[in-house]
Amino acid sequence: MSEKKAQLTIDGIDETIELPVYEGSTGPNVVDVRSLVGKGVFTYDPGFVSTAACDSDITYIDGAAGILLHRGYPIEQLAEKSNFLETCYLLLNGELPNQQEFDEFENSIRYHTMVDEGIRLFFRGFPRDAHPMAMLCSAVAALSAFYHDSLDIDNPEHRMLAAHRVIAKMPTLAAMCYKHGIGQPFMYPQNEMGLAENFLHMMFDTPCEAPSVSPTLAKAMDTLFLLHADHEQNASTSTVRLAGSTGANPYACIASGIAALWGPAHGGANEAVLKMLDQIGDESRIEEFIAKAKDKNDPFRLMGFGHRVYKNYDPRATVIRGICDQVLEELGSMNDPLFRIAKKLEKIALEDEYFNERKLFPNVDFYSGIILKAIGIPTSLFTVIFATGRTPGWIAHWNEMLSGSYRIGRPRQLYKGHTRRDYKS
Ligand code: SDX
């Protein structure tokens, strides 16, 4: 680490406190504040807006420039030239695989796509109309029950096996959430299919007919998974790291990430965008909703807009917008009313001072729902798709943390409650 320093003086503390400053390979420097607790003070950063919670080599975001790198590779190049499974390998291992490494990885994932038959019975306990995220979160946590004792999280090979298992089983579980909701039989994964093709097969095929997955839709699905694969220390990834820091089973950690992703401010936004576009219903009502989003007395926010880190276009949104055109063209629904409303809404918002002043641009969720809807995926399953795509990122961060030195995460607080008082009966 570099020898840069920061000096801090605090009223009531006589000495000038010297704090180490560290430089990363790129991005903002960090001030190491760990010694402050010994001086009787904490830092204060609700929402962790300016807090680096860890070191990481996996993903870098430059929010001002709208840059997203996975192990140094720009997301636009990975979306164009790579695929979801190769990106999973890159996130987990740090380098792109050669052909043999890819084939071995693909084979390992392929032979872990089935889930224990007990999980199939587990789904039967859910009401038909259970939210798919409730089912997914529970089912992934339940995987802990099947692998709890065969896992030494301090063993790198055990950790990598858990990573392969959870990446492989997520598409299967996601499809099971859908099939349970529509009362159709679960479909088994087919070993001759690629991951995205297999997912769409398990979603939309039935035992009554031969598999029929459109290559264009499989490619679009694969790219959507890839674009969601990781995103630095976002809320759900930070949740996975915090759970992992206690030594919890990796499936329980991923389930905690799924739970955090569910919120409409995070991964639930793609579902919320479609509901918002449906609510707007017609281009003539866009101004009405823009006004609502700007009204401080109205809790309504333009879903799919804004980002804690990006103060520029989310590069994923740009790629997804392009895929929208391809998929809607393939499906002959270029005039999809929701897509028309979305494009008009984006144009109006980007010309509006309120959004410009606050640097609110479309994020990854703004267009993804339109593609998912066009593919035939119900709105309630959108965040399940996000979770399936994000799984390699979650498990790569979990593995990175456990591969190095780490401490149990335990933030402090600014206490504003009662000071000591005696119980009076
Ligand atoms: C994801 O972190 C990640 O990396 C997440 C993610 C990933 O890949 O993991 O990128 C995925 O979660 C994308 C974000 C999806 N969420 C949404 O689309 C929901 C709508 N957006 C917001 O709620 C909001 O923009 C957040 C939650 C995304 C960011 O919130 P911040 O950083 O806490 O920003 P803020 O709430 O402090 O807003 C700053 C200002 C406020 O106005 P002022 O008080 O300054 O007047 O901008 C306004 C907000 O009211 N604002 C919006 C708005 N987003 C922010 N106003 C209207 N519509 C919006 N969408």
Residues whose N, C-alpha, C, O or C-beta is under 5 A from the ligand:
A	BS01	SDX	H231 N234 A235 P264 A265 H266 G267 A269 A293 R301 L302 M303 G304 F305 G306 H307 R308 R358 N363 D365
